[in-house]
């Protein structure tokens, strides 16, 4: 699944792959837009951590079984396992991307390529 999640992240306009957490740069992929994190995944874990609109949304996703607590992240983040399915994973990554992108300054947003969500 992480291959699929990486593909989704790489296809988002202006997305940047970084490896800030370890000496081994392949351990954790951290995807950013405008210098802000929108998705994280470990090579040895089956899932992707994403930002939700708020803590209540993250709690709802956890209660519904769509996600679990995202390790080392704020309560507004969830880890979406591969068992959620490709459509859900894509939706959650794109939602996280939109949330983070919308939080950037207008000036920074203006420098980014346009984004059309997957229908």
TIVO-2410 file (N, C-alpha, C; in nm, 3 decimals):
# residues 119
REC num residu      c1      c2      c3 atome chaine
REC   1      X   0.081  -0.119   0.000     N      A
REC   1      X   0.000   0.000   0.000    CA      A
REC   1      X   0.085   0.125   0.000     C      A
REC   2      X   0.197   0.122   0.070     N      A
REC   2      X   0.276   0.244   0.075    CA      A
REC   2      X   0.323   0.285  -0.064     C      A
REC   3      X   0.340   0.187  -0.155     N      A
REC   3      X   0.374   0.222  -0.293    CA      A
REC   3      X   0.262   0.303  -0.356     C      A
REC   4      X   0.137   0.262  -0.333     N      A
REC   4      X   0.022   0.336  -0.385    CA      A
REC   4      X   0.015   0.474  -0.321     C      A
REC   5      X   0.032   0.481  -0.189     N      A
REC   5      X   0.026   0.610  -0.119    CA      A
REC   5      X   0.137   0.703  -0.169     C      A
REC   6      X   0.257   0.651  -0.192     N      A
REC   6      X   0.365   0.732  -0.245    CA      A
REC   6      X   0.330   0.786  -0.384     C      A
REC   7      X   0.269   0.701  -0.465     N      A
REC   7      X   0.228   0.741  -0.600    CA      A
REC   7      X   0.126   0.855  -0.593     C      A
REC   8      X   0.030   0.845  -0.504     N      A
REC   8      X  -0.071   0.950  -0.487    CA      A
REC   8      X  -0.003   1.080  -0.444     C      A
REC   9      X   0.083   1.071  -0.343     N      A
REC   9      X   0.153   1.191  -0.293    CA      A
REC   9      X   0.238   1.255  -0.402     C      A
REC  10      X   0.312   1.174  -0.477     N      A
REC  10      X   0.400   1.224  -0.581    CA      A
REC  10      X   0.323   1.293  -0.693     C      A
REC  11      X   0.197   1.254  -0.713     N      A
REC  11      X   0.116   1.313  -0.819    CA      A
REC  11      X   0.049   1.444  -0.783     C      A
REC  12      X   0.061   1.487  -0.658     N      A
REC  12      X  -0.002   1.612  -0.616    CA      A
REC  12      X   0.086   1.731  -0.653     C      A
REC  13      X   0.027   1.837  -0.710     N      A
REC  13      X   0.105   1.952  -0.757    CA      A
REC  13      X   0.186   2.018  -0.645     C      A
REC  14      X   0.316   2.030  -0.668     N      A
REC  14      X   0.404   2.097  -0.573    CA      A
REC  14      X   0.445   2.011  -0.455     C      A
REC  15      X   0.404   1.883  -0.452     N      A
REC  15      X   0.441   1.796  -0.341    CA      A
REC  15      X   0.590   1.768  -0.343     C      A
REC  16      X   0.648   1.766  -0.224     N      A
REC  16      X   0.792   1.745  -0.209    CA      A
REC  16      X   0.816   1.631  -0.111     C      A
REC  17      X   0.899   1.536  -0.150     N      A
REC  17      X   0.938   1.424  -0.063    CA      A
REC  17      X   1.061   1.463   0.016     C      A
REC  18      X   1.053   1.446   0.149     N      A
REC  18      X   1.168   1.472   0.236    CA      A
REC  18      X   1.189   1.354   0.329     C      A
REC  19      X   1.306   1.348   0.389     N      A
REC  19      X   1.340   1.242   0.485    CA      A
REC  19      X   1.411   1.306   0.605     C      A
REC  20      X   1.338   1.379   0.689     N      A
REC  20      X   1.402   1.456   0.797    CA      A
REC  20      X   1.432   1.381   0.926     C      A
REC  21      X   1.383   1.258   0.943     N      A
REC  21      X   1.387   1.197   1.075    CA      A
REC  21      X   1.500   1.100   1.104     C      A
REC  22      X   1.573   1.054   1.005     N      A
REC  22      X   1.673   0.952   1.037    CA      A
REC  22      X   1.795   0.961   0.948     C      A
REC  23      X   1.899   0.892   0.990     N      A
REC  23      X   2.021   0.881   0.911    CA      A
REC  23      X   1.994   0.801   0.784     C      A
REC  24      X   1.910   0.698   0.796     N      A
REC  24      X   1.873   0.618   0.681    CA      A
REC  24      X   1.757   0.688   0.612     C      A
REC  25      X   1.784   0.755   0.501     N      A
REC  25      X   1.684   0.840   0.438    CA      A
REC  25      X   1.563   0.765   0.384     C      A
REC  26      X   1.570   0.633   0.379     N      A
REC  26      X   1.457   0.558   0.327    CA      A
REC  26      X   1.360   0.513   0.435     C      A
REC  27      X   1.387   0.541   0.562     N      A
REC  27      X   1.302   0.492   0.671    CA      A
REC  27      X   1.163   0.553   0.674     C      A
REC  28      X   1.154   0.684   0.665     N      A
REC  28      X   1.025   0.752   0.675    CA      A
REC  28      X   1.014   0.857   0.564     C      A
REC  29      X   0.911   0.842   0.482     N      A
REC  29      X   0.883   0.942   0.379    CA      A
REC  29      X   0.793   1.048   0.441     C      A
REC  30      X   0.832   1.173   0.427     N      A
REC  30      X   0.753   1.286   0.475    CA      A
REC  30      X   0.723   1.373   0.353     C      A
REC  31      X   0.596   1.382   0.318     N      A
REC  31      X   0.552   1.460   0.203    CA      A
REC  31      X   0.505   1.597   0.249     C      A
REC  32      X   0.552   1.701   0.178     N      A
REC  32      X   0.522   1.839   0.215    CA      A
REC  32      X   0.468   1.917   0.096     C      A
REC  33      X   0.390   2.020   0.128     N      A
REC  33      X   0.348   2.120   0.031    CA      A
REC  33      X   0.379   2.255   0.093     C      A
REC  34      X   0.455   2.336   0.024     N      A
REC  34      X   0.491   2.467   0.077    CA      A
REC  34      X   0.569   2.458   0.207     C      A
REC  35      X   0.644   2.350   0.227     N      A
REC  35      X   0.724   2.332   0.348    CA      A
REC  35      X   0.648   2.275   0.465     C      A
REC  36      X   0.519   2.243   0.448     N      A
REC  36      X   0.435   2.190   0.556    CA      A
REC  36      X   0.397   2.045   0.526     C      A
REC  37      X   0.401   1.960   0.628     N      A
REC  37      X   0.374   1.817   0.612    CA      A
REC  37      X   0.226   1.790   0.587     C      A
REC  38      X   0.198   1.708   0.485     N      A
REC  38      X   0.060   1.663   0.463    CA      A
REC  38      X   0.046   1.511   0.468     C      A
REC  39      X   0.157   1.435   0.461     N      A
REC  39      X   0.149   1.289   0.470    CA      A
REC  39      X   0.284   1.233   0.515     C      A
REC  40      X   0.276   1.124   0.593     N      A
REC  40      X   0.397   1.055   0.637    CA      A
REC  40      X   0.373   0.904   0.631     C      A
REC  41      X   0.479   0.832   0.593     N      A
REC  41      X   0.469   0.686   0.592    CA      A
REC  41      X   0.606   0.625   0.614     C      A
REC  42      X   0.606   0.514   0.685     N      A
REC  42      X   0.728   0.441   0.715    CA      A
REC  42      X   0.737   0.322   0.620     C      A
REC  43      X   0.859   0.285   0.583     N      A
REC  43      X   0.875   0.172   0.493    CA      A
REC  43      X   0.831   0.041   0.557     C      A
REC  44      X   0.836   0.033   0.689     N      A
REC  44      X   0.802  -0.093   0.757    CA      A
REC  44      X   0.661  -0.094   0.816     C      A
REC  45      X   0.582   0.008   0.787     N      A
REC  45      X   0.443   0.013   0.837    CA      A
REC  45      X   0.349   0.019   0.718     C      A
REC  46      X   0.238  -0.047   0.731     N      A
REC  46      X   0.141  -0.053   0.623    CA      A
REC  46      X   0.033   0.052   0.645     C      A
REC  47      X   0.057   0.172   0.597     N      A
REC  47      X  -0.039   0.279   0.614    CA      A
REC  47      X   0.026   0.414   0.592     C      A
REC  48      X  -0.058   0.516   0.592     N      A
REC  48      X  -0.010   0.652   0.574    CA      A
REC  48      X  -0.077   0.741   0.678     C      A
REC  49      X   0.001   0.830   0.739     N      A
REC  49      X  -0.053   0.925   0.837    CA      A
REC  49      X  -0.088   1.054   0.764     C      A
REC  50      X  -0.210   1.104   0.793     N      A
REC  50      X  -0.261   1.223   0.724    CA      A
REC  50      X  -0.330   1.317   0.822     C      A
REC  51      X  -0.340   1.442   0.785     N      A
REC  51      X  -0.406   1.545   0.865    CA      A
REC  51      X  -0.556   1.543   0.837     C      A
REC  52      X  -0.633   1.559   0.941     N      A
REC  52      X  -0.778   1.574   0.929    CA      A
REC  52      X  -0.814   1.719   0.955     C      A
REC  53      X  -0.935   1.755   0.924     N      A
REC  53      X  -0.981   1.894   0.943    CA      A
REC  53      X  -0.971   1.937   1.089     C      A
REC  54      X  -0.997   1.842   1.181     N      A
REC  54      X  -0.993   1.873   1.323    CA      A
REC  54      X  -0.989   1.743   1.403     C      A
REC  55      X  -0.978   1.755   1.534     N      A
REC  55      X  -0.970   1.639   1.621    CA      A
REC  55      X  -1.099   1.557   1.615     C      A
REC  56      X  -1.213   1.624   1.605     N      A
REC  56      X  -1.341   1.553   1.599    CA      A
REC  56      X  -1.348   1.464   1.475     C      A
REC  57      X  -1.299   1.512   1.362     N      A
REC  57      X  -1.297   1.431   1.240    CA      A
REC  57      X  -1.204   1.312   1.257     C      A
REC  58      X  -1.088   1.335   1.315     N      A
REC  58      X  -0.994   1.225   1.338    CA      A
REC  58      X  -1.056   1.121   1.431     C      A
REC  59      X  -1.123   1.166   1.536     N      A
REC  59      X  -1.189   1.074   1.628    CA      A
REC  59      X  -1.298   0.994   1.557     C      A
REC  60      X  -1.375   1.060   1.472     N      A
REC  60      X  -1.480   0.993   1.398    CA      A
REC  60      X  -1.423   0.884   1.307     C      A
REC  61      X  -1.312   0.915   1.240     N      A
REC  61      X  -1.249   0.817   1.152    CA      A
REC  61      X  -1.195   0.697   1.231     C      A
REC  62      X  -1.142   0.725   1.350     N      A
REC  62      X  -1.094   0.616   1.435    CA      A
REC  62      X  -1.211   0.530   1.483     C      A
REC  63      X  -1.318   0.594   1.525     N      A
REC  63      X  -1.436   0.520   1.572    CA      A
REC  63      X  -1.499   0.437   1.460     C      A
REC  64      X  -1.494   0.488   1.336     N      A
REC  64      X  -1.551   0.417   1.222    CA      A
REC  64      X  -1.459   0.307   1.171     C      A
REC  65      X  -1.338   0.301   1.223     N      A
REC  65      X  -1.243   0.198   1.180    CA      A
REC  65      X  -1.169   0.232   1.052     C      A
REC  66      X  -1.181   0.355   1.006     N      A
REC  66      X  -1.112   0.398   0.885    CA      A
REC  66      X  -0.965   0.428   0.915     C      A
REC  67      X  -0.937   0.477   1.035     N      A
REC  67      X  -0.802   0.512   1.073    CA      A
REC  67      X  -0.774   0.476   1.217     C      A
REC  68      X  -0.647   0.488   1.253     N      A
REC  68      X  -0.603   0.466   1.391    CA      A
REC  68      X  -0.519   0.587   1.432     C      A
REC  69      X  -0.485   0.595   1.558     N      A
REC  69      X  -0.401   0.706   1.606    CA      A
REC  69      X  -0.270   0.707   1.528     C      A
REC  70      X  -0.234   0.821   1.478     N      A
REC  70      X  -0.108   0.836   1.405    CA      A
REC  70      X   0.005   0.856   1.505     C      A
REC  71      X   0.103   0.765   1.505     N      A
REC  71      X   0.212   0.776   1.601    CA      A
REC  71      X   0.287   0.909   1.588     C      A
REC  72      X   0.320   0.969   1.702     N      A
REC  72      X   0.401   1.090   1.711    CA      A
REC  72      X   0.336   1.213   1.649     C      A
REC  73      X   0.206   1.209   1.621     N      A
REC  73      X   0.137   1.321   1.557    CA      A
REC  73      X   0.031   1.380   1.649     C      A
REC  74      X  -0.010   1.501   1.616     N      A
REC  74      X  -0.118   1.569   1.686    CA      A
REC  74      X  -0.246   1.487   1.675     C      A
REC  75      X  -0.339   1.509   1.763     N      A
REC  75      X  -0.465   1.434   1.766    CA      A
REC  75      X  -0.551   1.454   1.642     C      A
REC  76      X  -0.520   1.555   1.561     N      A
REC  76      X  -0.596   1.577   1.438    CA      A
REC  76      X  -0.541   1.497   1.320     C      A
REC  77      X  -0.445   1.409   1.348     N      A
REC  77      X  -0.388   1.322   1.245    CA      A
REC  77      X  -0.433   1.179   1.270     C      A
REC  78      X  -0.447   1.100   1.162     N      A
REC  78      X  -0.477   0.958   1.171    CA      A
REC  78      X  -0.385   0.881   1.077     C      A
REC  79      X  -0.365   0.754   1.111     N      A
REC  79      X  -0.295   0.663   1.019    CA      A
REC  79      X  -0.403   0.582   0.950     C      A
REC  80      X  -0.403   0.585   0.817     N      A
REC  80      X  -0.500   0.511   0.738    CA      A
REC  80      X  -0.430   0.384   0.688     C      A
REC  81      X  -0.475   0.267   0.732     N      A
REC  81      X  -0.412   0.142   0.690    CA      A
REC  81      X  -0.456   0.103   0.548     C      A
REC  82      X  -0.381   0.015   0.485     N      A
REC  82      X  -0.414  -0.028   0.349    CA      A
REC  82      X  -0.549  -0.097   0.342     C      A
REC  83      X  -0.593  -0.155   0.453     N      A
REC  83      X  -0.723  -0.223   0.455    CA      A
REC  83      X  -0.838  -0.127   0.429     C      A
REC  84      X  -0.812   0.003   0.435     N      A
REC  84      X  -0.916   0.102   0.406    CA      A
REC  84      X  -0.948   0.107   0.257     C      A
REC  85      X  -0.859   0.058   0.173     N      A
REC  85      X  -0.880   0.055   0.029    CA      A
REC  85      X  -0.819   0.175  -0.042     C      A
REC  86      X  -0.788   0.158  -0.169     N      A
REC  86      X  -0.721   0.262  -0.247    CA      A
REC  86      X  -0.801   0.392  -0.255     C      A
REC  87      X  -0.932   0.382  -0.276     N      A
REC  87      X  -1.013   0.504  -0.288    CA      A
REC  87      X  -1.010   0.586  -0.160     C      A
REC  88      X  -1.021   0.517  -0.045     N      A
REC  88      X  -1.017   0.587   0.084    CA      A
REC  88      X  -0.880   0.647   0.109     C      A
REC  89      X  -0.775   0.572   0.078     N      A
REC  89      X  -0.638   0.623   0.098    CA      A
REC  89      X  -0.617   0.747   0.012     C      A
REC  90      X  -0.656   0.739  -0.114     N      A
REC  90      X  -0.641   0.856  -0.203    CA      A
REC  90      X  -0.720   0.976  -0.148     C      A
REC  91      X  -0.845   0.950  -0.108     N      A
REC  91      X  -0.929   1.058  -0.056    CA      A
REC  91      X  -0.866   1.123   0.067     C      A
REC  92      X  -0.816   1.043   0.159     N      A
REC  92      X  -0.757   1.097   0.283    CA      A
REC  92      X  -0.629   1.174   0.254     C      A
REC  93      X  -0.547   1.126   0.161     N      A
REC  93      X  -0.423   1.198   0.126    CA      A
REC  93      X  -0.459   1.331   0.061     C      A
REC  94      X  -0.551   1.329  -0.035     N      A
REC  94      X  -0.590   1.453  -0.102    CA      A
REC  94      X  -0.656   1.551  -0.006     C      A
REC  95      X  -0.735   1.501   0.088     N      A
REC  95      X  -0.797   1.589   0.187    CA      A
REC  95      X  -0.691   1.654   0.274     C      A
REC  96      X  -0.594   1.576   0.320     N      A
REC  96      X  -0.484   1.629   0.401    CA      A
REC  96      X  -0.407   1.735   0.323     C      A
REC  97      X  -0.377   1.705   0.199     N      A
REC  97      X  -0.306   1.798   0.111    CA      A
REC  97      X  -0.384   1.931   0.101     C      A
REC  98      X  -0.516   1.922   0.076     N      A
REC  98      X  -0.597   2.043   0.064    CA      A
REC  98      X  -0.598   2.124   0.194     C      A
REC  99      X  -0.607   2.055   0.308     N      A
REC  99      X  -0.607   2.124   0.438    CA      A
REC  99      X  -0.477   2.200   0.458     C      A
REC 100      X  -0.366   2.132   0.434     N      A
REC 100      X  -0.235   2.196   0.454    CA      A
REC 100      X  -0.213   2.307   0.353     C      A
REC 101      X  -0.247   2.282   0.230     N      A
REC 101      X  -0.230   2.383   0.124    CA      A
REC 101      X  -0.313   2.508   0.156     C      A
REC 102      X  -0.436   2.491   0.201     N      A
REC 102      X  -0.522   2.605   0.234    CA      A
REC 102      X  -0.469   2.684   0.352     C      A
REC 103      X  -0.387   2.623   0.437     N      A
REC 103      X  -0.331   2.691   0.552    CA      A
REC 103      X  -0.207   2.772   0.521     C      A
REC 104      X  -0.154   2.758   0.398     N      A
REC 104      X  -0.038   2.836   0.358    CA      A
REC 104      X  -0.079   2.981   0.333     C      A
REC 105      X   0.016   3.070   0.338     N      A
REC 105      X  -0.015   3.209   0.309    CA      A
REC 105      X  -0.066   3.221   0.164     C      A
REC 106      X  -0.145   3.322   0.139     N      A
REC 106      X  -0.198   3.344   0.003    CA      A
REC 106      X  -0.083   3.363  -0.096     C      A
REC 107      X   0.021   3.430  -0.050     N      A
REC 107      X   0.137   3.453  -0.136    CA      A
REC 107      X   0.202   3.320  -0.174     C      A
REC 108      X   0.218   3.231  -0.076     N      A
REC 108      X   0.278   3.100  -0.102    CA      A
REC 108      X   0.186   3.015  -0.190     C      A
REC 109      X   0.056   3.019  -0.163     N      A
REC 109      X  -0.040   2.944  -0.244    CA      A
REC 109      X  -0.034   2.986  -0.391     C      A
REC 110      X  -0.013   3.114  -0.414     N      A
REC 110      X  -0.010   3.167  -0.551    CA      A
REC 110      X   0.108   3.113  -0.631     C      A
REC 111      X   0.212   3.064  -0.564     N      A
REC 111      X   0.330   3.011  -0.633    CA      A
REC 111      X   0.313   2.864  -0.670     C      A
REC 112      X   0.207   2.800  -0.623     N      A
REC 112      X   0.188   2.656  -0.645    CA      A
REC 112      X   0.108   2.629  -0.771     C      A
REC 113      X   0.135   2.514  -0.835     N      A
REC 113      X   0.052   2.476  -0.950    CA      A
REC 113      X  -0.091   2.450  -0.905     C      A
REC 114      X  -0.188   2.464  -0.997     N      A
REC 114      X  -0.328   2.438  -0.961    CA      A
REC 114      X  -0.349   2.293  -0.921     C      A
REC 115      X  -0.453   2.270  -0.841     N      A
REC 115      X  -0.486   2.136  -0.794    CA      A
REC 115      X  -0.629   2.101  -0.829     C      A
REC 116      X  -0.646   1.990  -0.897     N      A
REC 116      X  -0.778   1.937  -0.929    CA      A
REC 116      X  -0.792   1.803  -0.858     C      A
REC 117      X  -0.879   1.792  -0.757     N      A
REC 117      X  -0.895   1.665  -0.687    CA      A
REC 117      X  -0.946   1.554  -0.778     C      A
REC 118      X  -0.912   1.432  -0.745     N      A
REC 118      X  -0.961   1.315  -0.818    CA      A
REC 118      X  -1.112   1.305  -0.798     C      A
REC 119      X  -1.187   1.290  -0.908     N      A
REC 119      X  -1.334   1.281  -0.892    CA      A
REC 119      X  -1.376   1.153  -0.822     C      A
***
